[in-house]
């Protein structure tokens, strides 16, 4: 496999595999079996868009305009704080995989689309990882390697979200227990609030 492609593929996986707000949302939708294809497709398309923007120099533009990152920081913190509250409410309500499948399909396709897009585009971490970091490393490659690096980065994103969204069902036996859902939702709420607090305090 070409070194440029492999570098892009492995770097993207290394950045994207860390448990974050977007991954937690895709995992939860996969476990619930709710709008999985839509969630995966929206996450992939948003990620690809950010990768392409970074490879075309937007990372340098963001670095030169701190006000943009400031607006993204506070907007992202508000979004994550709100969704953390939603996750806490789910944790307190409890439930199981069967109950979620039959009683708690609370997102319409439009809500699922907007929520997936929100986790992809309203989280400054996404811009730091893809537009700034990945874009900077990609643009430091030799000119002839950049298209392959970009293709590898996109392939890594596609593989990860497909595996996360559809592989989540392998954990279905665990999440038939109400306590497992409460732990997941509670953990997601704490993680989202932690990221939101970090975004505000790092200003």
Secondary structure as UniProt FT lines:
FT   HELIX           3..16
FT   HELIX           21..32
FT   HELIX           36..55
FT   TURN            56..57
FT   HELIX           58..64
FT   HELIX           66..93
FT   HELIX           97..103
FT   HELIX           109..121
FT   HELIX           124..126
FT   HELIX           127..134
FT   HELIX           135..139
FT   HELIX           143..167
FT   HELIX           168..171
FT   TURN            172..173
FT   HELIX           174..176
FT   HELIX           178..201
//
